[in-house]
Amino acid sequence: MAASERGTGTADNGGATDPSGAIGGREAGAGRLGGFGRSAGAGRSNRTARDTRNTGPGRLLIAVYAIFALSATARAGYQILTKFSEAPLAYLLSAFAAVVYIVATISLAKPGPTWFKVSVTAVVVELVGVLVVGALSLFDAVNFPHETVWSLFGRGYGFIPLLLPILGLIWLYRRRPSAPVAASAD
């Protein structure tokens, strides 16, 4: 093969290098050790796999959040449309909980560092909401004559609203994005 043909970078170039230095259509070193070499491409693929939160138990977590998003939205919509004057604070908090569950569901399903931050924020807001609304519903029953998703720490939902953000934060901690790998100055 002529030297000018080696720089084409085609997939069938028989191991020739392309202008970026890749060998045979892959980055140099990407094939070593089954793709676990020190090349930039191997590090990127490993980091991407770790950044995904929608695999394994994460799928179950997303499904539970989706169910809560749907049920909280339906409940809040019904309460606001039919009996808003009876307990406006409680029903507005139900609507807020629905929005938090929707944001958490979407952000947990999406990969990437920005969506990770959105996930953490949504789950922390959920945990604070459950704790604050749960405490207020115990000590200020006048403002909570009807239950919300987060009333009494989620008692009406089997305390899942209290447990869910804790499990969510544990999952997010275990699946947090890797720190960027510094390029060596070789």
SEZA-541782 format. One record per atom (N, C-alpha, C): atom name; residue number from 1; residue in one letter; x, y, z. Coordinates in Angstrom, 1 decimal, decimal comma, padded with zeros to 4 digits. Layout:
# SEZA-541782
('CA' NUM 'A' (X Y Z));
...
END
This chain:
# SEZA-541782
('N' 1 'M' (000,8 -001,2 000,0));
('CA' 1 'M' (000,0 000,0 000,0));
('C' 1 'M' (000,9 001,2 000,0));
('N' 2 'A' (000,5 002,2 -000,8));
('CA' 2 'A' (001,3 003,4 -000,9));
('C' 2 'A' (001,1 004,3 000,3));
('N' 3 'A' (002,1 005,1 000,6));
('CA' 3 'A' (002,1 006,0 001,8));
('C' 3 'A' (000,9 006,9 001,7));
('N' 4 'S' (000,5 007,4 000,5));
('CA' 4 'S' (-000,6 008,3 000,4));
('C' 4 'S' (-001,9 007,6 000,7));
('N' 5 'E' (-002,0 006,3 000,4));
('CA' 5 'E' (-003,2 005,5 000,7));
('C' 5 'E' (-003,4 005,3 002,2));
('N' 6 'R' (-002,3 005,2 003,0));
('CA' 6 'R' (-002,4 004,9 004,4));
('C' 6 'R' (-003,2 006,0 005,2));
('N' 7 'G' (-003,2 007,2 004,7));
('CA' 7 'G' (-003,9 008,3 005,5));
('C' 7 'G' (-005,4 008,4 005,2));
('N' 8 'T' (-006,0 007,4 004,6));
('CA' 8 'T' (-007,4 007,5 004,2));
('C' 8 'T' (-008,3 007,3 005,4));
('N' 9 'G' (-007,9 006,5 006,3));
('CA' 9 'G' (-008,8 006,2 007,5));
('C' 9 'G' (-010,0 005,4 007,2));
('N' 10 'T' (-010,0 004,6 006,2));
('CA' 10 'T' (-011,2 003,8 005,9));
('C' 10 'T' (-011,1 002,5 006,8));
('N' 11 'A' (-012,3 001,9 007,0));
('CA' 11 'A' (-012,4 000,8 007,9));
('C' 11 'A' (-011,6 -000,4 007,4));
('N' 12 'D' (-011,5 -000,5 006,1));
('CA' 12 'D' (-010,8 -001,7 005,5));
('C' 12 'D' (-009,4 -001,4 005,0));
('N' 13 'N' (-008,7 -000,5 005,7));
('CA' 13 'N' (-007,4 -000,1 005,3));
('C' 13 'N' (-006,3 -001,0 005,8));
('N' 14 'G' (-006,7 -002,2 006,4));
('CA' 14 'G' (-005,6 -003,2 006,7));
('C' 14 'G' (-004,7 -002,7 007,8));
('N' 15 'G' (-005,1 -001,9 008,7));
('CA' 15 'G' (-004,2 -001,5 009,8));
('C' 15 'G' (-003,5 -000,2 009,5));
('N' 16 'A' (-003,8 000,5 008,4));
('CA' 16 'A' (-003,2 001,8 008,1));
('C' 16 'A' (-003,7 002,8 009,1));
('N' 17 'T' (-002,9 003,8 009,3));
('CA' 17 'T' (-003,3 004,9 010,2));
('C' 17 'T' (-004,0 006,0 009,4));
('N' 18 'D' (-004,9 006,7 010,1));
('CA' 18 'D' (-005,6 007,8 009,5));
('C' 18 'D' (-004,9 009,1 010,1));
('N' 19 'P' (-005,3 010,3 009,6));
('CA' 19 'P' (-004,6 011,5 010,0));
('C' 19 'P' (-004,6 011,7 011,6));
('N' 20 'S' (-005,6 011,1 012,3));
('CA' 20 'S' (-005,7 011,3 013,7));
('C' 20 'S' (-004,8 010,4 014,5));
('N' 21 'G' (-004,1 009,5 013,8));
('CA' 21 'G' (-003,2 008,5 014,4));
('C' 21 'G' (-003,9 007,2 014,8));
('N' 22 'A' (-005,2 007,0 014,4));
('CA' 22 'A' (-005,9 005,8 014,7));
('C' 22 'A' (-005,3 004,7 013,8));
('N' 23 'I' (-005,4 003,5 014,3));
('CA' 23 'I' (-004,9 002,3 013,6));
('C' 23 'I' (-006,1 001,5 013,2));
('N' 24 'G' (-006,2 001,2 011,9));
('CA' 24 'G' (-007,3 000,3 011,4));
('C' 24 'G' (-008,7 000,9 011,8));
('N' 25 'G' (-008,8 002,2 011,8));
('CA' 25 'G' (-010,1 002,8 012,1));
('C' 25 'G' (-010,4 003,0 013,6));
('N' 26 'R' (-009,4 002,5 014,5));
('CA' 26 'R' (-009,6 002,7 015,9));
('C' 26 'R' (-008,5 003,6 016,4));
('N' 27 'E' (-008,7 004,1 017,6));
('CA' 27 'E' (-007,6 004,9 018,2));
('C' 27 'E' (-006,5 004,0 018,6));
('N' 28 'A' (-005,3 004,5 018,6));
('CA' 28 'A' (-004,1 003,7 019,0));
('C' 28 'A' (-004,3 003,2 020,4));
('N' 29 'G' (-004,1 001,9 020,6));
('CA' 29 'G' (-004,2 001,3 021,9));
('C' 29 'G' (-005,5 000,9 022,3));
('N' 30 'A' (-006,6 001,2 021,5));
('CA' 30 'A' (-007,9 000,9 021,9));
('C' 30 'A' (-008,2 -000,6 021,9));
('N' 31 'G' (-007,4 -001,4 021,1));
('CA' 31 'G' (-007,6 -002,8 021,1));
('C' 31 'G' (-006,8 -003,6 022,1));
('N' 32 'R' (-005,9 -002,9 022,8));
('CA' 32 'R' (-005,1 -003,6 023,8));
('C' 32 'R' (-006,0 -004,0 025,0));
('N' 33 'L' (-005,7 -005,2 025,6));
('CA' 33 'L' (-006,4 -005,7 026,8));
('C' 33 'L' (-007,9 -005,6 026,6));
('N' 34 'G' (-008,4 -006,0 025,5));
('CA' 34 'G' (-009,9 -006,0 025,3));
('C' 34 'G' (-010,5 -004,6 025,4));
('N' 35 'G' (-009,8 -003,6 025,0));
('CA' 35 'G' (-010,4 -002,2 025,1));
('C' 35 'G' (-010,2 -001,5 026,4));
('N' 36 'F' (-009,4 -002,1 027,3));
('CA' 36 'F' (-009,2 -001,5 028,6));
('C' 36 'F' (-007,8 -000,9 028,7));
('N' 37 'G' (-007,2 -000,5 027,5));
('CA' 37 'G' (-005,9 000,1 027,5));
('C' 37 'G' (-005,9 001,5 028,0));
('N' 38 'R' (-004,9 002,3 027,9));
('CA' 38 'R' (-004,8 003,6 028,4));
('C' 38 'R' (-005,2 004,7 027,4));
('N' 39 'S' (-005,8 004,3 026,3));
('CA' 39 'S' (-006,1 005,2 025,2));
('C' 39 'S' (-007,2 006,1 025,7));
('N' 40 'A' (-007,3 007,3 025,1));
('CA' 40 'A' (-008,4 008,2 025,4));
('C' 40 'A' (-009,8 007,6 025,1));
('N' 41 'G' (-009,9 006,8 024,1));
('CA' 41 'G' (-011,1 006,2 023,7));
('C' 41 'G' (-011,6 005,2 024,7));
('N' 42 'A' (-010,7 004,4 025,2));
('CA' 42 'A' (-011,1 003,4 026,2));
('C' 42 'A' (-011,5 004,1 027,5));
('N' 43 'G' (-010,9 005,1 027,9));
('CA' 43 'G' (-011,3 005,8 029,1));
('C' 43 'G' (-012,6 006,5 029,0));
('N' 44 'R' (-012,9 007,0 027,8));
('CA' 44 'R' (-014,2 007,6 027,5));
('C' 44 'R' (-015,3 006,5 027,6));
('N' 45 'S' (-015,1 005,4 027,0));
('CA' 45 'S' (-016,2 004,4 027,0));
('C' 45 'S' (-016,4 003,8 028,4));
('N' 46 'N' (-015,4 003,7 029,2));
('CA' 46 'N' (-015,5 003,2 030,6));
('C' 46 'N' (-016,3 004,3 031,4));
('N' 47 'R' (-016,0 005,5 031,2));
('CA' 47 'R' (-016,6 006,6 031,9));
('C' 47 'R' (-018,1 006,7 031,5));
('N' 48 'T' (-018,4 006,6 030,3));
('CA' 48 'T' (-019,7 006,7 029,8));
('C' 48 'T' (-020,6 005,5 030,4));
('N' 49 'A' (-020,0 004,3 030,5));
('CA' 49 'A' (-020,7 003,2 031,1));
('C' 49 'A' (-021,0 003,5 032,5));
('N' 50 'R' (-020,1 004,1 033,3));
('CA' 50 'R' (-020,3 004,4 034,7));
('C' 50 'R' (-021,3 005,5 034,8));
('N' 51 'D' (-021,4 006,5 033,9));
('CA' 51 'D' (-022,3 007,6 034,0));
('C' 51 'D' (-023,8 007,3 033,8));
('N' 52 'T' (-024,1 006,2 033,2));
('CA' 52 'T' (-025,5 005,8 033,0));
('C' 52 'T' (-026,1 005,4 034,3));
('N' 53 'R' (-027,3 005,9 034,5));
('CA' 53 'R' (-028,0 005,6 035,8));
('C' 53 'R' (-029,2 004,8 035,4));
('N' 54 'N' (-029,4 004,5 034,2));
('CA' 54 'N' (-030,7 003,8 033,8));
('C' 54 'N' (-030,4 002,3 033,4));
('N' 55 'T' (-029,5 001,7 034,1));
('CA' 55 'T' (-029,2 000,3 033,9));
('C' 55 'T' (-029,4 -000,4 035,2));
('N' 56 'G' (-029,7 -001,7 035,2));
('CA' 56 'G' (-029,8 -002,5 036,3));
('C' 56 'G' (-030,8 -002,0 037,3));
('N' 57 'P' (-030,5 -001,9 038,6));
('CA' 57 'P' (-031,5 -001,4 039,6));
('C' 57 'P' (-032,0 000,0 039,3));
('N' 58 'G' (-031,2 000,7 038,5));
('CA' 58 'G' (-031,6 002,1 038,1));
('C' 58 'G' (-032,9 002,1 037,3));
('N' 59 'R' (-033,1 001,0 036,5));
('CA' 59 'R' (-034,4 000,9 035,8));
('C' 59 'R' (-035,6 000,8 036,7));
('N' 60 'L' (-035,4 000,0 037,7));
('CA' 60 'L' (-036,5 -000,2 038,7));
('C' 60 'L' (-036,8 001,2 039,4));
('N' 61 'L' (-035,7 001,8 039,8));
('CA' 61 'L' (-035,8 003,1 040,5));
('C' 61 'L' (-036,6 004,1 039,6));
('N' 62 'I' (-036,2 004,2 038,3));
('CA' 62 'I' (-036,8 005,1 037,3));
('C' 62 'I' (-038,3 004,7 037,2));
('N' 63 'A' (-038,6 003,4 037,1));
('CA' 63 'A' (-040,0 002,9 037,0));
('C' 63 'A' (-040,8 003,4 038,2));
('N' 64 'V' (-040,3 003,2 039,4));
('CA' 64 'V' (-041,0 003,7 040,6));
('C' 64 'V' (-041,2 005,2 040,6));
('N' 65 'Y' (-040,2 005,9 040,2));
('CA' 65 'Y' (-040,4 007,4 040,1));
('C' 65 'Y' (-041,4 007,7 039,0));
('N' 66 'A' (-041,5 007,0 037,9));
('CA' 66 'A' (-042,5 007,2 036,9));
('C' 66 'A' (-043,9 007,0 037,4));
('N' 67 'I' (-044,0 005,9 038,2));
('CA' 67 'I' (-045,3 005,6 038,8));
('C' 67 'I' (-045,8 006,7 039,7));
('N' 68 'F' (-044,8 007,1 040,5));
('CA' 68 'F' (-045,1 008,2 041,5));
('C' 68 'F' (-045,4 009,5 040,7));
('N' 69 'A' (-044,7 009,8 039,6));
('CA' 69 'A' (-045,0 011,0 038,8));
('C' 69 'A' (-046,4 010,9 038,3));
('N' 70 'L' (-046,8 009,8 037,8));
('CA' 70 'L' (-048,1 009,6 037,2));
('C' 70 'L' (-049,2 009,7 038,3));
('N' 71 'S' (-049,0 009,0 039,4));
('CA' 71 'S' (-050,0 009,0 040,4));
('C' 71 'S' (-050,1 010,4 041,1));
('N' 72 'A' (-049,0 011,0 041,4));
('CA' 72 'A' (-049,0 012,3 042,1));
('C' 72 'A' (-049,6 013,4 041,1));
('N' 73 'T' (-049,4 013,3 039,8));
('CA' 73 'T' (-049,9 014,2 038,9));
('C' 73 'T' (-051,5 014,1 038,8));
('N' 74 'A' (-051,9 012,8 038,7));
('CA' 74 'A' (-053,3 012,5 038,7));
('C' 74 'A' (-054,0 013,0 040,0));
('N' 75 'R' (-053,4 012,7 041,1));
('CA' 75 'R' (-054,0 013,0 042,4));
('C' 75 'R' (-054,1 014,5 042,5));
('N' 76 'A' (-053,0 015,2 042,3));
('CA' 76 'A' (-053,0 016,7 042,4));
('C' 76 'A' (-054,0 017,3 041,4));
('N' 77 'G' (-054,0 016,9 040,2));
('CA' 77 'G' (-054,9 017,4 039,2));
('C' 77 'G' (-056,4 017,3 039,7));
('N' 78 'Y' (-056,7 016,1 040,1));
('CA' 78 'Y' (-058,1 015,9 040,6));
('C' 78 'Y' (-058,4 016,8 041,8));
('N' 79 'Q' (-057,5 016,8 042,8));
('CA' 79 'Q' (-057,7 017,6 044,0));
('C' 79 'Q' (-057,9 019,1 043,7));
('N' 80 'I' (-057,0 019,6 042,8));
('CA' 80 'I' (-057,0 021,0 042,5));
('C' 80 'I' (-058,3 021,3 041,7));
('N' 81 'L' (-058,7 020,5 040,8));
('CA' 81 'L' (-059,9 020,8 040,0));
('C' 81 'L' (-061,2 020,6 040,8));
('N' 82 'T' (-061,3 019,7 041,8));
('CA' 82 'T' (-062,5 019,4 042,4));
('C' 82 'T' (-062,7 019,9 043,9));
('N' 83 'K' (-061,6 020,0 044,6));
('CA' 83 'K' (-061,7 020,5 046,0));
('C' 83 'K' (-060,6 021,4 046,5));
('N' 84 'F' (-060,1 022,2 045,6));
('CA' 84 'F' (-059,0 023,1 046,0));
('C' 84 'F' (-059,3 024,0 047,2));
('N' 85 'S' (-060,5 024,5 047,3));
('CA' 85 'S' (-060,8 025,4 048,4));
('C' 85 'S' (-060,8 024,7 049,8));
('N' 86 'E' (-060,8 023,4 049,9));
('CA' 86 'E' (-060,8 022,7 051,1));
('C' 86 'E' (-059,4 022,7 051,7));
('N' 87 'A' (-058,4 022,5 050,9));
('CA' 87 'A' (-057,0 022,4 051,5));
('C' 87 'A' (-056,0 022,9 050,4));
('N' 88 'P' (-056,0 024,2 050,1));
('CA' 88 'P' (-055,2 024,7 049,0));
('C' 88 'P' (-053,7 024,4 049,2));
('N' 89 'L' (-053,2 024,6 050,4));
('CA' 89 'L' (-051,7 024,3 050,6));
('C' 89 'L' (-051,4 022,9 050,4));
('N' 90 'A' (-052,2 022,0 050,9));
('CA' 90 'A' (-051,9 020,6 050,7));
('C' 90 'A' (-052,0 020,2 049,2));
('N' 91 'Y' (-052,9 020,7 048,5));
('CA' 91 'Y' (-053,1 020,3 047,1));
('C' 91 'Y' (-052,0 020,9 046,2));
('N' 92 'L' (-051,6 022,2 046,6));
('CA' 92 'L' (-050,5 022,8 045,8));
('C' 92 'L' (-049,2 022,0 046,1));
('N' 93 'L' (-049,0 021,5 047,3));
('CA' 93 'L' (-047,8 020,7 047,6));
('C' 93 'L' (-047,9 019,4 046,9));
('N' 94 'S' (-049,1 018,8 046,7));
('CA' 94 'S' (-049,2 017,6 045,9));
('C' 94 'S' (-048,8 017,9 044,5));
('N' 95 'A' (-049,1 019,0 043,9));
('CA' 95 'A' (-048,7 019,4 042,6));
('C' 95 'A' (-047,2 019,6 042,5));
('N' 96 'F' (-046,7 020,2 043,5));
('CA' 96 'F' (-045,2 020,4 043,5));
('C' 96 'F' (-044,5 019,0 043,6));
('N' 97 'A' (-045,0 018,1 044,4));
('CA' 97 'A' (-044,4 016,8 044,5));
('C' 97 'A' (-044,5 016,1 043,1));
('N' 98 'A' (-045,6 016,3 042,4));
('CA' 98 'A' (-045,7 015,7 041,1));
('C' 98 'A' (-044,7 016,2 040,1));
('N' 99 'V' (-044,4 017,5 040,2));
('CA' 99 'V' (-043,4 018,1 039,3));
('C' 99 'V' (-042,0 017,6 039,7));
('N' 100 'V' (-041,7 017,4 041,0));
('CA' 100 'V' (-040,5 016,9 041,4));
('C' 100 'V' (-040,3 015,5 040,9));
('N' 101 'Y' (-041,3 014,6 041,0));
('CA' 101 'Y' (-041,3 013,3 040,5));
('C' 101 'Y' (-041,0 013,2 039,0));
('N' 102 'I' (-041,7 014,1 038,3));
('CA' 102 'I' (-041,5 014,1 036,8));
('C' 102 'I' (-040,1 014,5 036,5));
('N' 103 'V' (-039,5 015,5 037,1));
('CA' 103 'V' (-038,1 015,9 036,9));
('C' 103 'V' (-037,2 014,8 037,2));
('N' 104 'A' (-037,4 014,2 038,4));
('CA' 104 'A' (-036,5 013,1 038,8));
('C' 104 'A' (-036,6 011,9 037,8));
('N' 105 'T' (-037,8 011,6 037,4));
('CA' 105 'T' (-037,9 010,5 036,4));
('C' 105 'T' (-037,1 010,7 035,1));
('N' 106 'I' (-037,3 011,9 034,6));
('CA' 106 'I' (-036,6 012,3 033,3));
('C' 106 'I' (-035,1 012,3 033,5));
('N' 107 'S' (-034,7 013,0 034,6));
('CA' 107 'S' (-033,2 013,2 034,7));
('C' 107 'S' (-032,5 011,9 035,1));
('N' 108 'L' (-033,2 011,0 035,8));
('CA' 108 'L' (-032,6 009,7 036,1));
('C' 108 'L' (-032,4 008,9 034,8));
('N' 109 'A' (-033,3 009,0 033,9));
('CA' 109 'A' (-033,3 008,3 032,6));
('C' 109 'A' (-032,2 008,8 031,6));
('N' 110 'K' (-031,8 010,0 031,8));
('CA' 110 'K' (-030,9 010,6 030,8));
('C' 110 'K' (-029,5 010,5 031,3));
('N' 111 'P' (-028,5 010,2 030,4));
('CA' 111 'P' (-027,1 010,1 030,8));
('C' 111 'P' (-026,5 011,5 030,7));
('N' 112 'G' (-025,3 011,6 031,4));
('CA' 112 'G' (-024,5 012,8 031,3));
('C' 112 'G' (-024,4 013,5 032,6));
('N' 113 'P' (-023,4 014,3 032,7));
('CA' 113 'P' (-023,2 015,0 034,0));
('C' 113 'P' (-024,2 016,1 034,3));
('N' 114 'T' (-024,8 016,8 033,3));
('CA' 114 'T' (-025,8 017,8 033,6));
('C' 114 'T' (-027,1 017,1 034,1));
('N' 115 'W' (-027,5 016,0 033,5));
('CA' 115 'W' (-028,6 015,3 034,0));
('C' 115 'W' (-028,4 014,7 035,4));
('N' 116 'F' (-027,1 014,3 035,6));
('CA' 116 'F' (-026,8 013,8 037,0));
('C' 116 'F' (-027,1 014,9 038,0));
('N' 117 'K' (-026,6 016,1 037,7));
('CA' 117 'K' (-026,8 017,2 038,7));
('C' 117 'K' (-028,3 017,5 038,9));
('N' 118 'V' (-029,1 017,4 037,8));
('CA' 118 'V' (-030,5 017,6 037,9));
('C' 118 'V' (-031,1 016,5 038,7));
('N' 119 'S' (-030,7 015,3 038,5));
('CA' 119 'S' (-031,2 014,2 039,3));
('C' 119 'S' (-030,9 014,4 040,8));
('N' 120 'V' (-029,7 014,7 041,2));
('CA' 120 'V' (-029,3 014,9 042,6));
('C' 120 'V' (-030,2 016,0 043,2));
('N' 121 'T' (-030,3 017,1 042,4));
('CA' 121 'T' (-031,2 018,3 042,9));
('C' 121 'T' (-032,6 017,8 043,1));
('N' 122 'A' (-033,2 017,1 042,2));
('CA' 122 'A' (-034,6 016,7 042,3));
('C' 122 'A' (-034,8 015,7 043,5));
('N' 123 'V' (-033,8 014,8 043,7));
('CA' 123 'V' (-034,0 013,8 044,7));
('C' 123 'V' (-033,8 014,5 046,1));
('N' 124 'V' (-032,8 015,4 046,2));
('CA' 124 'V' (-032,6 016,2 047,4));
('C' 124 'V' (-033,9 017,0 047,8));
('N' 125 'V' (-034,4 017,7 046,8));
('CA' 125 'V' (-035,7 018,5 047,0));
('C' 125 'V' (-036,8 017,5 047,4));
('N' 126 'E' (-036,9 016,4 046,9));
('CA' 126 'E' (-037,9 015,4 047,3));
('C' 126 'E' (-037,7 015,0 048,7));
('N' 127 'L' (-036,5 014,7 049,1));
('CA' 127 'L' (-036,2 014,3 050,5));
('C' 127 'L' (-036,5 015,4 051,5));
('N' 128 'V' (-036,1 016,6 051,2));
('CA' 128 'V' (-036,4 017,8 052,0));
('C' 128 'V' (-037,9 018,0 052,1));
('N' 129 'G' (-038,6 017,8 050,9));
('CA' 129 'G' (-040,1 018,0 050,9));
('C' 129 'G' (-040,8 017,0 051,8));
('N' 130 'V' (-040,4 015,7 051,7));
('CA' 130 'V' (-041,0 014,7 052,5));
('C' 130 'V' (-040,8 014,9 054,0));
('N' 131 'L' (-039,6 015,3 054,3));
('CA' 131 'L' (-039,3 015,6 055,7));
('C' 131 'L' (-040,0 016,8 056,3));
('N' 132 'V' (-040,0 017,9 055,5));
('CA' 132 'V' (-040,7 019,1 055,9));
('C' 132 'V' (-042,2 018,9 055,9));
('N' 133 'V' (-042,8 018,5 054,8));
('CA' 133 'V' (-044,2 018,3 054,8));
('C' 133 'V' (-044,7 017,2 055,8));
('N' 134 'G' (-043,9 016,2 055,9));
('CA' 134 'G' (-044,2 015,1 056,9));
('C' 134 'G' (-044,3 015,7 058,3));
('N' 135 'A' (-043,3 016,5 058,7));
('CA' 135 'A' (-043,3 017,1 060,0));
('C' 135 'A' (-044,4 018,1 060,2));
('N' 136 'L' (-044,6 019,0 059,1));
('CA' 136 'L' (-045,7 020,0 059,2));
('C' 136 'L' (-047,1 019,3 059,3));
('N' 137 'S' (-047,3 018,2 058,6));
('CA' 137 'S' (-048,6 017,5 058,7));
('C' 137 'S' (-048,8 016,9 060,0));
('N' 138 'L' (-047,7 016,6 060,8));
('CA' 138 'L' (-047,9 016,1 062,1));
('C' 138 'L' (-048,2 017,2 063,1));
('N' 139 'F' (-047,5 018,3 063,0));
('CA' 139 'F' (-047,6 019,4 064,0));
('C' 139 'F' (-048,6 020,5 063,6));
('N' 140 'D' (-049,0 020,6 062,4));
('CA' 140 'D' (-049,9 021,7 061,9));
('C' 140 'D' (-051,0 021,1 061,1));
('N' 141 'A' (-051,8 020,3 061,7));
('CA' 141 'A' (-052,9 019,6 061,0));
('C' 141 'A' (-054,0 020,6 060,4));
('N' 142 'V' (-054,0 021,8 060,9));
('CA' 142 'V' (-055,0 022,8 060,4));
('C' 142 'V' (-054,7 023,0 058,9));
('N' 143 'N' (-053,5 023,2 058,5));
('CA' 143 'N' (-053,1 023,5 057,1));
('C' 143 'N' (-053,1 022,2 056,3));
('N' 144 'F' (-053,2 021,1 056,9));
('CA' 144 'F' (-053,2 019,8 056,1));
('C' 144 'F' (-054,4 018,9 056,5));
('N' 145 'P' (-055,6 019,5 056,2));
('CA' 145 'P' (-056,8 018,7 056,6));
('C' 145 'P' (-057,0 017,4 055,7));
('N' 146 'H' (-056,3 017,5 054,5));
('CA' 146 'H' (-056,3 016,3 053,6));
('C' 146 'H' (-054,9 015,9 053,3));
('N' 147 'E' (-054,7 014,6 053,1));
('CA' 147 'E' (-053,3 014,1 052,9));
('C' 147 'E' (-052,8 014,5 051,5));
('N' 148 'T' (-051,5 014,7 051,5));
('CA' 148 'T' (-050,7 014,8 050,2));
('C' 148 'T' (-049,9 013,6 050,0));
('N' 149 'V' (-049,1 013,6 049,0));
('CA' 149 'V' (-048,2 012,4 048,7));
('C' 149 'V' (-047,2 012,4 049,9));
('N' 150 'W' (-046,7 013,5 050,3));
('CA' 150 'W' (-045,7 013,6 051,4));
('C' 150 'W' (-046,2 013,7 052,8));
('N' 151 'S' (-047,5 013,8 053,0));
('CA' 151 'S' (-048,1 013,9 054,3));
('C' 151 'S' (-047,7 012,7 055,2));
('N' 152 'L' (-047,4 013,1 056,5));
('CA' 152 'L' (-047,1 012,0 057,4));
('C' 152 'L' (-046,0 011,1 056,9));
('N' 153 'F' (-045,0 011,7 056,2));
('CA' 153 'F' (-043,8 011,1 055,6));
('C' 153 'F' (-044,2 010,0 054,6));
('N' 154 'G' (-045,3 010,2 053,9));
('CA' 154 'G' (-045,8 009,3 052,9));
('C' 154 'G' (-046,5 008,1 053,4));
('N' 155 'R' (-047,1 008,2 054,6));
('CA' 155 'R' (-047,8 007,1 055,2));
('C' 155 'R' (-048,9 006,5 054,2));
('N' 156 'G' (-049,6 007,4 053,5));
('CA' 156 'G' (-050,7 006,9 052,6));
('C' 156 'G' (-050,1 006,1 051,4));
('N' 157 'Y' (-048,8 006,1 051,2));
('CA' 157 'Y' (-048,2 005,4 050,1));
('C' 157 'Y' (-047,2 004,3 050,7));
('N' 158 'G' (-047,4 003,9 051,9));
('CA' 158 'G' (-046,6 002,9 052,5));
('C' 158 'G' (-045,2 003,4 052,8));
('N' 159 'F' (-045,0 004,7 053,1));
('CA' 159 'F' (-043,7 005,3 053,4));
('C' 159 'F' (-042,7 005,2 052,2));
('N' 160 'I' (-043,2 004,8 051,1));
('CA' 160 'I' (-042,3 004,8 049,9));
('C' 160 'I' (-041,7 006,2 049,6));
('N' 161 'P' (-042,6 007,3 049,7));
('CA' 161 'P' (-042,0 008,6 049,4));
('C' 161 'P' (-040,9 009,0 050,4));
('N' 162 'L' (-040,8 008,4 051,5));
('CA' 162 'L' (-039,7 008,6 052,4));
('C' 162 'L' (-038,5 007,8 052,1));
('N' 163 'L' (-038,7 006,6 051,7));
('CA' 163 'L' (-037,6 005,6 051,3));
('C' 163 'L' (-037,0 005,9 050,0));
('N' 164 'L' (-037,9 006,3 049,0));
('CA' 164 'L' (-037,4 006,5 047,6));
('C' 164 'L' (-036,3 007,5 047,5));
('N' 165 'P' (-036,3 008,7 048,1));
('CA' 165 'P' (-035,2 009,6 047,9));
('C' 165 'P' (-033,9 009,1 048,5));
('N' 166 'I' (-034,0 008,4 049,6));
('CA' 166 'I' (-032,8 007,8 050,2));
('C' 166 'I' (-032,2 006,8 049,3));
('N' 167 'L' (-033,0 005,9 048,7));
('CA' 167 'L' (-032,5 004,9 047,8));
('C' 167 'L' (-032,0 005,6 046,5));
('N' 168 'G' (-032,7 006,7 046,1));
('CA' 168 'G' (-032,2 007,4 044,9));
('C' 168 'G' (-030,9 008,1 045,2));
('N' 169 'L' (-030,6 008,7 046,3));
('CA' 169 'L' (-029,3 009,3 046,6));
('C' 169 'L' (-028,2 008,2 046,7));
('N' 170 'I' (-028,5 007,1 047,3));
('CA' 170 'I' (-027,5 006,0 047,3));
('C' 170 'I' (-027,2 005,6 045,9));
('N' 171 'W' (-028,2 005,4 045,1));
('CA' 171 'W' (-027,9 005,0 043,7));
('C' 171 'W' (-027,1 006,0 042,9));
('N' 172 'L' (-027,5 007,3 043,1));
('CA' 172 'L' (-026,8 008,4 042,4));
('C' 172 'L' (-025,3 008,5 042,9));
('N' 173 'Y' (-025,1 008,2 044,2));
('CA' 173 'Y' (-023,8 008,3 044,7));
('C' 173 'Y' (-022,9 007,1 044,1));
('N' 174 'R' (-023,5 006,0 044,0));
('CA' 174 'R' (-022,8 004,8 043,4));
('C' 174 'R' (-022,6 005,0 041,9));
('N' 175 'R' (-023,4 005,7 041,2));
('CA' 175 'R' (-023,3 005,9 039,8));
('C' 175 'R' (-022,9 007,3 039,4));
('N' 176 'R' (-022,2 008,0 040,3));
('CA' 176 'R' (-021,8 009,4 040,0));
('C' 176 'R' (-020,8 009,4 038,9));
('N' 177 'P' (-020,7 010,4 038,1));
('CA' 177 'P' (-019,8 010,5 037,0));
('C' 177 'P' (-018,4 010,5 037,5));
('N' 178 'S' (-017,5 009,8 036,7));
('CA' 178 'S' (-016,1 009,8 037,0));
('C' 178 'S' (-015,5 011,2 036,8));
('N' 179 'A' (-014,5 011,4 037,6));
('CA' 179 'A' (-013,7 012,7 037,3));
('C' 179 'A' (-013,0 012,6 036,0));
('N' 180 'P' (-012,9 013,7 035,3));
('CA' 180 'P' (-012,2 013,6 034,0));
('C' 180 'P' (-010,7 013,1 034,2));
('N' 181 'V' (-010,3 012,3 033,4));
('CA' 181 'V' (-008,9 011,8 033,4));
('C' 181 'V' (-008,0 012,8 032,8));
('N' 182 'A' (-006,9 013,2 033,5));
('CA' 182 'A' (-006,0 014,2 033,0));
('C' 182 'A' (-005,1 013,5 031,9));
('N' 183 'A' (-004,9 014,1 030,8));
('CA' 183 'A' (-004,1 013,6 029,7));
('C' 183 'A' (-002,6 013,6 030,2));
('N' 184 'S' (-001,9 012,5 029,9));
('CA' 184 'S' (-000,5 012,5 030,2));
('C' 184 'S' (000,3 013,4 029,3));
('N' 185 'A' (001,4 013,9 029,8));
('CA' 185 'A' (002,2 014,8 029,0));
('C' 185 'A' (003,4 014,1 028,3));
('N' 186 'D' (003,1 012,8 027,9));
('CA' 186 'D' (004,2 012,0 027,3));
('C' 186 'D' (004,5 012,6 025,9));
END
